[in-house]
Each structure stands twice: as C-alpha cells, then as structure tokens.
Amino acid sequence: MTQPILQYFGQVIHHDAPQPKPSNTGPGRCTLVATGPGETRALGASAMTAIQAATMLLVDDRVSGSVVALAKPGARVIHVGRRGSGVATPQAFVENLILMAVREGEQVVHLQASDPLATSRGREERSRLQAAGVDVGSISGSPGAP
C-alpha cells in the first residue's frame, strides 16, 4: 500500500503510483480546467495537454473517472470536490494546497466539471491565487467553447 499524501476529514487520500519530486525546478503553475461532466472525447487538446503534464491533479466530485485516468504515471491525484450538502473540502484548504504545491515547483491542474470562470468559486480561487503570486491559467474542457 502506498503512503497517504493527505489526510483530511478522517479520510486518507492517496495515489497508487510512487510520489516523485517535480522534475521542474522552476516555479510551478496552476491551471483551472473545465472538463464537463462527460467523457474524455469532449476535452479539447489544451485540456488534455494540461492534464497529462500535471504533477498534481485536484479533482472535483463531478469530474469523470476517465478524465482523471489521463493523468501521467506518478501524478498525485487528490479529490477535493463537493457533493450536495455532504462533507466538502473547504475552499481555503484547496487554495493553500495549490499555493504549497506551486511553491515547490509542481504543475497543478484543478479539474472542475463546470467552467471555472463562470462560477464564483472558480473566479475567487483564481483571484486569490493570482494575488498570492501564482501563475494561473484556465482552459475550457470543450473544444468548441471559447
């Protein structure tokens, strides 16, 4: 069994692959990627490239498992989503996790089923990360979307 990379709300979250140090010794980056609730065929080339280049994927609950499966071997996958009125990962925790990872040179991708800039949570996340000096990009998951 692999070592847990995060324990939160009493739940141990881990990935089956070994946890390598990022190969990028430069500054990290965060990309917010809208995947839509569907399968990988709906992803645009930019979204697929970002997912496959990520060293850490933060995954919201409504993101398809087939999209998460695109992660490269060794990428850390952390589920941080919300589902209805159940237990949710606080937004401040998600942002602090991203800040910590980016400062260590990680290439972080936050996979979201909805367009990150169409929701107040996504806009606030981007704004707070940029205010902290993080290079933040966003990609629509749908090839035909703007």
PATIGU-821760 format. One line per field, with one value per residue: residue number from 0; x, y, z of N, C-alpha, C, O, CB in turn. Coordinates in steps of 0.02 Angstrom, whole numbers, plus 50000, padded with zeros to 5 digits. Glycine has a CB too. Layout:
N
mipa: c(NUM / ...)
n_px: c(X / ...)
n_py: c(Y / ...)
n_pz: c(Z / ...)
ca_px: c(X / ...)
ca_py: c(Y / ...)
ca_pz: c(Z / ...)
c_px: c(X / ...)
c_py: c(Y / ...)
c_pz: c(Z / ...)
o_px: c(X / ...)
o_py: c(Y / ...)
o_pz: c(Z / ...)
cb_px: c(X / ...)
cb_py: c(Y / ...)
cb_pz: c(Z / ...)
***
This chain:
146
mipa: c(0 / 1 / 2 / 3 / 4 / 5 / 6 / 7 / 8 / 9 / 10 / 11 / 12 / 13 / 14 / 15 / 16 / 17 / 18 / 19 / 20 / 21 / 22 / 23 / 24 / 25 / 26 / 27 / 28 / 29 / 30 / 31 / 32 / 33 / 34 / 35 / 36 / 37 / 38 / 39 / 40 / 41 / 42 / 43 / 44 / 45 / 46 / 47 / 48 / 49 / 50 / 51 / 52 / 53 / 54 / 55 / 56 / 57 / 58 / 59 / 60 / 61 / 62 / 63 / 64 / 65 / 66 / 67 / 68 / 69 / 70 / 71 / 72 / 73 / 74 / 75 / 76 / 77 / 78 / 79 / 80 / 81 / 82 / 83 / 84 / 85 / 86 / 87 / 88 / 89 / 90 / 91 / 92 / 93 / 94 / 95 / 96 / 97 / 98 / 99 / 100 / 101 / 102 / 103 / 104 / 105 / 106 / 107 / 108 / 109 / 110 / 111 / 112 / 113 / 114 / 115 / 116 / 117 / 118 / 119 / 120 / 121 / 122 / 123 / 124 / 125 / 126 / 127 / 128 / 129 / 130 / 131 / 132 / 133 / 134 / 135 / 136 / 137 / 138 / 139 / 140 / 141 / 142 / 143 / 144 / 145)
n_px: c(50042 / 50025 / 50099 / 50000 / 49956 / 49886 / 49784 / 49622 / 49474 / 49467 / 49486 / 49594 / 49687 / 49759 / 49873 / 49903 / 50026 / 50205 / 50267 / 50342 / 50467 / 50439 / 50495 / 50522 / 50618 / 50594 / 50477 / 50314 / 50150 / 49975 / 49832 / 49666 / 49547 / 49408 / 49312 / 49188 / 49047 / 49058 / 49136 / 49307 / 49314 / 49255 / 49347 / 49458 / 49611 / 49703 / 49660 / 49681 / 49820 / 49864 / 49817 / 49891 / 50018 / 50023 / 50086 / 50016 / 49848 / 49698 / 49539 / 49371 / 49211 / 49116 / 49189 / 49230 / 49290 / 49362 / 49424 / 49511 / 49593 / 49680 / 49791 / 49968 / 50082 / 50128 / 50082 / 50007 / 49847 / 49713 / 49561 / 49449 / 49321 / 49147 / 48989 / 48826 / 48746 / 48838 / 48995 / 49121 / 49271 / 49350 / 49363 / 49471 / 49566 / 49591 / 49647 / 49762 / 49830 / 49858 / 49942 / 50052 / 50098 / 50130 / 50232 / 50329 / 50364 / 50275 / 50165 / 50010 / 49845 / 49680 / 49541 / 49381 / 49207 / 49124 / 49138 / 49276 / 49284 / 49157 / 49093 / 49069 / 49153 / 49262 / 49309 / 49345 / 49444 / 49543 / 49572 / 49620 / 49732 / 49811 / 49833 / 49919 / 50030 / 50036 / 50052 / 49917 / 49814 / 49674 / 49567 / 49445 / 49354 / 49286 / 49303 / 49240 / 49207 / 49229)
n_py: c(49941 / 50112 / 50261 / 50378 / 50535 / 50638 / 50677 / 50704 / 50761 / 50642 / 50548 / 50453 / 50497 / 50442 / 50398 / 50267 / 50262 / 50291 / 50436 / 50554 / 50686 / 50846 / 50866 / 50986 / 51118 / 51249 / 51386 / 51337 / 51307 / 51339 / 51272 / 51295 / 51185 / 51155 / 51016 / 50970 / 50863 / 50748 / 50621 / 50586 / 50618 / 50740 / 50832 / 50967 / 50991 / 51071 / 51056 / 50918 / 50912 / 50990 / 50912 / 50794 / 50841 / 50876 / 50872 / 50864 / 50834 / 50908 / 50859 / 50885 / 50823 / 50793 / 50764 / 50656 / 50489 / 50437 / 50548 / 50583 / 50473 / 50504 / 50560 / 50572 / 50437 / 50430 / 50556 / 50653 / 50629 / 50708 / 50710 / 50838 / 50882 / 50936 / 50880 / 50901 / 50924 / 50862 / 50819 / 50933 / 50990 / 51126 / 51285 / 51368 / 51275 / 51206 / 51308 / 51338 / 51216 / 51216 / 51331 / 51289 / 51179 / 51237 / 51324 / 51232 / 51195 / 51120 / 51068 / 51107 / 51052 / 51095 / 51007 / 51036 / 51013 / 51112 / 51269 / 51355 / 51494 / 51536 / 51516 / 51578 / 51524 / 51475 / 51594 / 51667 / 51582 / 51588 / 51727 / 51743 / 51658 / 51720 / 51842 / 51798 / 51779 / 51672 / 51593 / 51577 / 51488 / 51458 / 51337 / 51293 / 51144 / 51097 / 51074 / 51163 / 51273 / 51445)
n_pz: c(50000 / 49961 / 50030 / 50121 / 50050 / 50096 / 50230 / 50272 / 50344 / 50411 / 50315 / 50219 / 50082 / 49936 / 49802 / 49689 / 49626 / 49642 / 49732 / 49655 / 49661 / 49590 / 49423 / 49372 / 49414 / 49419 / 49443 / 49495 / 49426 / 49407 / 49334 / 49294 / 49244 / 49146 / 49133 / 49102 / 49132 / 49062 / 48957 / 48903 / 48767 / 48748 / 48785 / 48748 / 48653 / 48725 / 48857 / 48876 / 48860 / 48969 / 49077 / 49059 / 49080 / 49211 / 49379 / 49492 / 49521 / 49562 / 49599 / 49567 / 49625 / 49522 / 49408 / 49277 / 49295 / 49188 / 49136 / 49239 / 49231 / 49129 / 49184 / 49204 / 49242 / 49412 / 49445 / 49571 / 49634 / 49699 / 49776 / 49791 / 49791 / 49800 / 49852 / 49845 / 50000 / 50078 / 50161 / 50125 / 50047 / 50116 / 50034 / 50064 / 50106 / 49986 / 49909 / 49986 / 49976 / 49839 / 49832 / 49912 / 49838 / 49712 / 49749 / 49773 / 49649 / 49577 / 49444 / 49440 / 49414 / 49424 / 49411 / 49356 / 49343 / 49294 / 49205 / 49263 / 49271 / 49260 / 49376 / 49542 / 49639 / 49564 / 49504 / 49619 / 49671 / 49571 / 49577 / 49710 / 49708 / 49609 / 49674 / 49770 / 49698 / 49609 / 49452 / 49355 / 49248 / 49137 / 49064 / 48949 / 48944 / 48836 / 48663 / 48574 / 48646 / 48702)
ca_px: c(50000 / 50065 / 50093 / 49950 / 49984 / 49845 / 49731 / 49576 / 49408 / 49473 / 49491 / 49661 / 49685 / 49824 / 49875 / 49938 / 50093 / 50252 / 50260 / 50407 / 50476 / 50429 / 50556 / 50531 / 50646 / 50573 / 50414 / 50257 / 50095 / 49910 / 49785 / 49597 / 49523 / 49338 / 49308 / 49120 / 49032 / 49061 / 49195 / 49367 / 49306 / 49233 / 49403 / 49498 / 49682 / 49737 / 49642 / 49715 / 49891 / 49873 / 49806 / 49946 / 50080 / 50016 / 50116 / 49964 / 49780 / 49646 / 49482 / 49305 / 49172 / 49079 / 49234 / 49229 / 49349 / 49401 / 49465 / 49565 / 49637 / 49728 / 49850 / 50029 / 50103 / 50163 / 50047 / 49965 / 49776 / 49680 / 49490 / 49433 / 49256 / 49088 / 48931 / 48766 / 48755 / 48885 / 49059 / 49156 / 49337 / 49345 / 49398 / 49536 / 49612 / 49610 / 49693 / 49826 / 49862 / 49886 / 49998 / 50108 / 50124 / 50160 / 50295 / 50376 / 50378 / 50225 / 50119 / 49946 / 49785 / 49618 / 49489 / 49315 / 49156 / 49097 / 49188 / 49300 / 49275 / 49085 / 49067 / 49101 / 49208 / 49319 / 49336 / 49378 / 49505 / 49591 / 49591 / 49661 / 49797 / 49849 / 49854 / 49974 / 50087 / 50035 / 50035 / 49855 / 49782 / 49611 / 49553 / 49379 / 49363 / 49251 / 49341 / 49205 / 49193 / 49278)
ca_py: c(50000 / 50173 / 50307 / 50430 / 50601 / 50688 / 50651 / 50759 / 50739 / 50573 / 50504 / 50453 / 50502 / 50425 / 50377 / 50203 / 50270 / 50325 / 50508 / 50584 / 50758 / 50876 / 50871 / 51056 / 51153 / 51319 / 51400 / 51296 / 51341 / 51309 / 51281 / 51275 / 51153 / 51134 / 50953 / 50950 / 50802 / 50691 / 50580 / 50619 / 50641 / 50810 / 50876 / 50997 / 50973 / 51108 / 51025 / 50853 / 50926 / 51012 / 50854 / 50747 / 50872 / 50893 / 50830 / 50859 / 50847 / 50916 / 50835 / 50895 / 50761 / 50777 / 50751 / 50586 / 50448 / 50429 / 50608 / 50576 / 50419 / 50533 / 50585 / 50533 / 50396 / 50467 / 50617 / 50647 / 50642 / 50723 / 50727 / 50895 / 50907 / 50946 / 50845 / 50918 / 50951 / 50820 / 50847 / 50965 / 51017 / 51200 / 51319 / 51392 / 51218 / 51193 / 51362 / 51329 / 51158 / 51238 / 51375 / 51249 / 51138 / 51280 / 51349 / 51177 / 51182 / 51075 / 51089 / 51088 / 51060 / 51086 / 50984 / 51057 / 50995 / 51173 / 51318 / 51387 / 51566 / 51550 / 51508 / 51624 / 51488 / 51474 / 51662 / 51684 / 51542 / 51618 / 51792 / 51735 / 51630 / 51772 / 51891 / 51767 / 51774 / 51610 / 51596 / 51538 / 51488 / 51421 / 51305 / 51262 / 51074 / 51082 / 51101 / 51216 / 51330 / 51500)
ca_pz: c(50000 / 49957 / 50087 / 50110 / 50037 / 50127 / 50271 / 50281 / 50365 / 50433 / 50257 / 50190 / 50010 / 49908 / 49733 / 49687 / 49598 / 49687 / 49733 / 49638 / 49666 / 49524 / 49383 / 49357 / 49471 / 49415 / 49477 / 49475 / 49392 / 49418 / 49279 / 49309 / 49183 / 49144 / 49097 / 49089 / 49169 / 49016 / 48946 / 48876 / 48697 / 48749 / 48804 / 48695 / 48654 / 48778 / 48920 / 48880 / 48869 / 49038 / 49122 / 49051 / 49104 / 49283 / 49431 / 49543 / 49497 / 49612 / 49561 / 49595 / 49625 / 49461 / 49352 / 49257 / 49308 / 49126 / 49130 / 49289 / 49207 / 49083 / 49221 / 49191 / 49299 / 49464 / 49463 / 49631 / 49621 / 49762 / 49766 / 49833 / 49769 / 49842 / 49825 / 49882 / 50067 / 50114 / 50181 / 50070 / 50062 / 50117 / 49980 / 50089 / 50107 / 49917 / 49888 / 50021 / 49946 / 49775 / 49847 / 49936 / 49783 / 49661 / 49776 / 49769 / 49578 / 49548 / 49392 / 49470 / 49374 / 49462 / 49365 / 49378 / 49293 / 49263 / 49185 / 49324 / 49272 / 49259 / 49444 / 49589 / 49672 / 49518 / 49497 / 49682 / 49676 / 49525 / 49603 / 49770 / 49689 / 49574 / 49724 / 49806 / 49653 / 49571 / 49381 / 49349 / 49183 / 49136 / 49000 / 48942 / 48925 / 48774 / 48606 / 48540 / 48692 / 48697)
c_px: c(50045 / 50053 / 50039 / 49984 / 49944 / 49794 / 49686 / 49508 / 49410 / 49481 / 49562 / 49653 / 49754 / 49817 / 49918 / 50010 / 50140 / 50246 / 50327 / 50408 / 50464 / 50496 / 50572 / 50558 / 50628 / 50507 / 50359 / 50204 / 50030 / 49866 / 49717 / 49568 / 49450 / 49334 / 49239 / 49108 / 49042 / 49127 / 49251 / 49359 / 49283 / 49289 / 49437 / 49571 / 49719 / 49723 / 49679 / 49790 / 49905 / 49867 / 49866 / 50012 / 50080 / 50055 / 50068 / 49897 / 49734 / 49581 / 49417 / 49263 / 49139 / 49123 / 49235 / 49295 / 49392 / 49445 / 49524 / 49616 / 49689 / 49792 / 49910 / 50046 / 50143 / 50131 / 50006 / 49894 / 49742 / 49609 / 49470 / 49363 / 49204 / 49031 / 48871 / 48781 / 48803 / 48948 / 49095 / 49224 / 49331 / 49389 / 49466 / 49588 / 49637 / 49661 / 49761 / 49865 / 49895 / 49947 / 50060 / 50140 / 50159 / 50227 / 50349 / 50391 / 50329 / 50186 / 50050 / 49889 / 49726 / 49563 / 49421 / 49264 / 49126 / 49154 / 49211 / 49289 / 49201 / 49055 / 49104 / 49159 / 49271 / 49351 / 49373 / 49444 / 49560 / 49617 / 49637 / 49730 / 49841 / 49875 / 49913 / 50035 / 50090 / 50016 / 49976 / 49828 / 49715 / 49598 / 49483 / 49391 / 49332 / 49288 / 49306 / 49191 / 49246 / 49332)
c_py: c(50062 / 50216 / 50359 / 50496 / 50655 / 50653 / 50710 / 50732 / 50665 / 50524 / 50510 / 50451 / 50487 / 50405 / 50314 / 50209 / 50302 / 50400 / 50542 / 50659 / 50786 / 50881 / 50943 / 51092 / 51227 / 51328 / 51354 / 51339 / 51305 / 51324 / 51254 / 51248 / 51131 / 51071 / 50937 / 50884 / 50739 / 50656 / 50619 / 50646 / 50714 / 50858 / 50905 / 50977 / 51008 / 51077 / 50958 / 50863 / 50946 / 50954 / 50807 / 50775 / 50884 / 50844 / 50821 / 50878 / 50853 / 50904 / 50849 / 50832 / 50744 / 50764 / 50675 / 50551 / 50438 / 50490 / 50604 / 50524 / 50444 / 50556 / 50541 / 50491 / 50438 / 50533 / 50605 / 50668 / 50650 / 50746 / 50780 / 50922 / 50914 / 50908 / 50861 / 50948 / 50910 / 50856 / 50874 / 50989 / 51093 / 51232 / 51344 / 51336 / 51204 / 51245 / 51355 / 51270 / 51177 / 51283 / 51336 / 51210 / 51180 / 51307 / 51296 / 51157 / 51136 / 51109 / 51063 / 51100 / 51046 / 51070 / 51001 / 51040 / 51055 / 51220 / 51357 / 51462 / 51586 / 51543 / 51556 / 51589 / 51488 / 51542 / 51683 / 51646 / 51572 / 51684 / 51786 / 51706 / 51681 / 51824 / 51864 / 51756 / 51711 / 51624 / 51549 / 51545 / 51453 / 51397 / 51277 / 51191 / 51057 / 51114 / 51159 / 51277 / 51383 / 51494)
c_pz: c(50000 / 50019 / 50072 / 50096 / 50071 / 50171 / 50289 / 50297 / 50384 / 50376 / 50229 / 50115 / 49983 / 49835 / 49732 / 49662 / 49650 / 49680 / 49718 / 49653 / 49596 / 49488 / 49366 / 49419 / 49471 / 49452 / 49450 / 49443 / 49410 / 49357 / 49301 / 49244 / 49191 / 49102 / 49072 / 49126 / 49127 / 49012 / 48912 / 48806 / 48693 / 48766 / 48743 / 48703 / 48711 / 48846 / 48928 / 48893 / 48941 / 49087 / 49119 / 49074 / 49179 / 49327 / 49489 / 49512 / 49558 / 49574 / 49599 / 49584 / 49559 / 49400 / 49340 / 49273 / 49247 / 49113 / 49178 / 49266 / 49156 / 49117 / 49207 / 49252 / 49349 / 49483 / 49526 / 49614 / 49688 / 49748 / 49816 / 49821 / 49823 / 49810 / 49870 / 49950 / 50109 / 50133 / 50120 / 50093 / 50062 / 50063 / 50003 / 50090 / 50036 / 49894 / 49922 / 49993 / 49879 / 49786 / 49867 / 49879 / 49730 / 49685 / 49777 / 49697 / 49544 / 49492 / 49412 / 49420 / 49420 / 49411 / 49394 / 49323 / 49259 / 49245 / 49246 / 49327 / 49267 / 49329 / 49490 / 49624 / 49628 / 49510 / 49560 / 49690 / 49632 / 49553 / 49663 / 49754 / 49653 / 49624 / 49765 / 49761 / 49611 / 49498 / 49371 / 49279 / 49189 / 49066 / 49001 / 48917 / 48859 / 48715 / 48571 / 48583 / 48686 / 48749)
o_px: c(50095 / 50005 / 50034 / 50035 / 49966 / 49764 / 49708 / 49486 / 49362 / 49482 / 49586 / 49617 / 49803 / 49762 / 49964 / 50051 / 50117 / 50224 / 50365 / 50356 / 50479 / 50547 / 50628 / 50524 / 50645 / 50484 / 50358 / 50212 / 50032 / 49864 / 49712 / 49564 / 49433 / 49350 / 49230 / 49156 / 49035 / 49169 / 49243 / 49393 / 49289 / 49280 / 49445 / 49591 / 49763 / 49768 / 49705 / 49819 / 49954 / 49908 / 49890 / 50059 / 50132 / 50058 / 50076 / 49891 / 49732 / 49568 / 49408 / 49277 / 49134 / 49097 / 49241 / 49349 / 49453 / 49497 / 49581 / 49675 / 49737 / 49842 / 49904 / 50026 / 50187 / 50150 / 49975 / 49884 / 49741 / 49598 / 49473 / 49349 / 49215 / 49025 / 48867 / 48823 / 48808 / 48955 / 49099 / 49234 / 49310 / 49444 / 49514 / 49646 / 49697 / 49712 / 49812 / 49926 / 49951 / 49998 / 50115 / 50201 / 50213 / 50275 / 50408 / 50426 / 50341 / 50177 / 50035 / 49887 / 49721 / 49542 / 49405 / 49278 / 49105 / 49211 / 49170 / 49286 / 49184 / 48997 / 49162 / 49210 / 49326 / 49412 / 49427 / 49494 / 49616 / 49678 / 49688 / 49780 / 49900 / 49931 / 49953 / 50086 / 50142 / 49970 / 49983 / 49820 / 49700 / 49615 / 49463 / 49434 / 49351 / 49302 / 49340 / 49166 / 49302 / 49377)
o_py: c(50065 / 50207 / 50382 / 50512 / 50712 / 50603 / 50760 / 50684 / 50629 / 50464 / 50565 / 50410 / 50517 / 50397 / 50308 / 50166 / 50335 / 50425 / 50556 / 50691 / 50753 / 50898 / 50960 / 51095 / 51263 / 51284 / 51336 / 51400 / 51245 / 51381 / 51198 / 51284 / 51094 / 51072 / 50897 / 50853 / 50684 / 50660 / 50678 / 50693 / 50746 / 50919 / 50870 / 50950 / 50978 / 51072 / 50944 / 50827 / 50923 / 50947 / 50784 / 50737 / 50899 / 50784 / 50776 / 50931 / 50808 / 50936 / 50827 / 50793 / 50685 / 50755 / 50636 / 50580 / 50430 / 50484 / 50619 / 50530 / 50409 / 50571 / 50480 / 50508 / 50477 / 50562 / 50552 / 50720 / 50604 / 50795 / 50769 / 50979 / 50901 / 50905 / 50837 / 50992 / 50920 / 50917 / 50840 / 51007 / 51122 / 51209 / 51340 / 51348 / 51192 / 51228 / 51365 / 51273 / 51157 / 51274 / 51349 / 51208 / 51162 / 51312 / 51312 / 51108 / 51116 / 51170 / 51004 / 51153 / 50993 / 51114 / 50981 / 51050 / 51051 / 51212 / 51388 / 51491 / 51645 / 51562 / 51572 / 51621 / 51499 / 51548 / 51714 / 51674 / 51582 / 51696 / 51821 / 51727 / 51686 / 51849 / 51903 / 51728 / 51697 / 51663 / 51488 / 51600 / 51422 / 51429 / 51242 / 51179 / 51007 / 51173 / 51200 / 51328 / 51368 / 51537)
o_pz: c(50035 / 50055 / 50015 / 50126 / 50075 / 50150 / 50316 / 50265 / 50373 / 50387 / 50217 / 50087 / 50005 / 49810 / 49771 / 49675 / 49696 / 49628 / 49764 / 49658 / 49547 / 49517 / 49347 / 49470 / 49518 / 49488 / 49391 / 49435 / 49426 / 49333 / 49325 / 49194 / 49237 / 49042 / 49027 / 49148 / 49152 / 49057 / 48896 / 48787 / 48641 / 48761 / 48692 / 48755 / 48742 / 48888 / 48982 / 48932 / 48971 / 49133 / 49170 / 49087 / 49208 / 49314 / 49529 / 49481 / 49600 / 49523 / 49656 / 49539 / 49542 / 49345 / 49386 / 49267 / 49252 / 49081 / 49159 / 49280 / 49141 / 49084 / 49199 / 49308 / 49329 / 49534 / 49534 / 49582 / 49729 / 49712 / 49877 / 49838 / 49882 / 49749 / 49927 / 49956 / 50169 / 50123 / 50068 / 50151 / 50012 / 50049 / 49965 / 50077 / 50026 / 49864 / 49889 / 49989 / 49865 / 49754 / 49842 / 49872 / 49706 / 49646 / 49779 / 49685 / 49487 / 49492 / 49402 / 49388 / 49450 / 49374 / 49450 / 49264 / 49201 / 49268 / 49279 / 49382 / 49269 / 49339 / 49479 / 49638 / 49653 / 49510 / 49557 / 49713 / 49655 / 49553 / 49667 / 49783 / 49667 / 49618 / 49791 / 49782 / 49580 / 49485 / 49377 / 49253 / 49240 / 49016 / 49048 / 48875 / 48829 / 48717 / 48541 / 48558 / 48666 / 48751)
cb_px: c(49952 / 50047 / 50160 / 49903 / 49987 / 49810 / 49758 / 49575 / 49357 / 49414 / 49438 / 49703 / 49660 / 49857 / 49905 / 49901 / 50091 / 50324 / 50232 / 50423 / 50547 / 50397 / 50550 / 50464 / 50722 / 50566 / 50394 / 50229 / 50105 / 49877 / 49809 / 49555 / 49567 / 49292 / 49332 / 49105 / 48962 / 49042 / 49176 / 49424 / 49257 / 49176 / 49454 / 49490 / 49715 / 49716 / 49566 / 49705 / 49915 / 49822 / 49742 / 49951 / 50091 / 49942 / 50182 / 49980 / 49755 / 49648 / 49488 / 49270 / 49119 / 49032 / 49306 / 49214 / 49329 / 49354 / 49423 / 49535 / 49596 / 49697 / 49835 / 50088 / 50145 / 50232 / 50001 / 49994 / 49744 / 49719 / 49445 / 49484 / 49230 / 49071 / 48943 / 48722 / 48689 / 48902 / 49103 / 49115 / 49391 / 49366 / 49356 / 49528 / 49576 / 49547 / 49663 / 49815 / 49811 / 49832 / 49979 / 50085 / 50067 / 50113 / 50284 / 50350 / 50446 / 50176 / 50141 / 49933 / 49784 / 49601 / 49496 / 49312 / 49101 / 49047 / 49160 / 49372 / 49313 / 49050 / 49076 / 49050 / 49186 / 49297 / 49280 / 49331 / 49492 / 49560 / 49528 / 49626 / 49787 / 49806 / 49796 / 49952 / 50149 / 49986 / 50096 / 49803 / 49826 / 49553 / 49604 / 49334 / 49335 / 49178 / 49355 / 49141 / 49188 / 49243)
cb_py: c(50000 / 50213 / 50341 / 50437 / 50614 / 50733 / 50616 / 50804 / 50751 / 50554 / 50523 / 50393 / 50573 / 50369 / 50433 / 50154 / 50312 / 50303 / 50532 / 50573 / 50778 / 50945 / 50829 / 51088 / 51145 / 51341 / 51474 / 51259 / 51343 / 51336 / 51245 / 51335 / 51093 / 51190 / 50897 / 50943 / 50804 / 50713 / 50519 / 50571 / 50596 / 50818 / 50838 / 51073 / 50990 / 51181 / 51014 / 50813 / 50980 / 51067 / 50816 / 50727 / 50938 / 50892 / 50862 / 50904 / 50791 / 50987 / 50761 / 50958 / 50766 / 50834 / 50778 / 50580 / 50382 / 50416 / 50672 / 50556 / 50364 / 50590 / 50586 / 50580 / 50335 / 50481 / 50643 / 50690 / 50585 / 50778 / 50663 / 50951 / 50864 / 51023 / 50768 / 50857 / 50956 / 50759 / 50793 / 51024 / 50992 / 51226 / 51378 / 51422 / 51155 / 51195 / 51430 / 51320 / 51102 / 51276 / 51425 / 51201 / 51099 / 51339 / 51375 / 51117 / 51154 / 51050 / 51062 / 51127 / 51012 / 51150 / 50908 / 51133 / 50955 / 51207 / 51367 / 51372 / 51598 / 51503 / 51434 / 51650 / 51416 / 51448 / 51713 / 51668 / 51469 / 51629 / 51832 / 51689 / 51568 / 51806 / 51908 / 51700 / 51780 / 51559 / 51576 / 51560 / 51453 / 51466 / 51249 / 51303 / 51030 / 51107 / 51048 / 51191 / 51306 / 51566)
cb_pz: c(50062 / 49894 / 50102 / 50171 / 49962 / 50074 / 50336 / 50219 / 50310 / 50473 / 50203 / 50215 / 49987 / 49948 / 49686 / 49643 / 49534 / 49672 / 49801 / 49565 / 49694 / 49530 / 49319 / 49334 / 49472 / 49343 / 49468 / 49535 / 49315 / 49483 / 49215 / 49338 / 49165 / 49116 / 49141 / 49012 / 49195 / 48950 / 48903 / 48878 / 48660 / 48799 / 48847 / 48696 / 48587 / 48778 / 48924 / 48815 / 48821 / 49056 / 49103 / 48978 / 49068 / 49303 / 49456 / 49605 / 49449 / 49647 / 49546 / 49564 / 49677 / 49445 / 49367 / 49182 / 49336 / 49067 / 49143 / 49357 / 49175 / 49044 / 49298 / 49172 / 49276 / 49441 / 49405 / 49689 / 49578 / 49803 / 49773 / 49823 / 49718 / 49851 / 49821 / 49890 / 50102 / 50073 / 50218 / 50041 / 50010 / 50186 / 49955 / 50159 / 50136 / 49871 / 49903 / 50096 / 49936 / 49734 / 49902 / 49992 / 49750 / 49644 / 49847 / 49808 / 49572 / 49602 / 49320 / 49535 / 49311 / 49506 / 49351 / 49394 / 49327 / 49312 / 49130 / 49333 / 49216 / 49210 / 49468 / 49641 / 49689 / 49451 / 49482 / 49742 / 49655 / 49456 / 49622 / 49821 / 49644 / 49520 / 49771 / 49836 / 49691 / 49602 / 49336 / 49402 / 49129 / 49161 / 48984 / 48892 / 48978 / 48777 / 48557 / 48514 / 48764 / 48705)
***
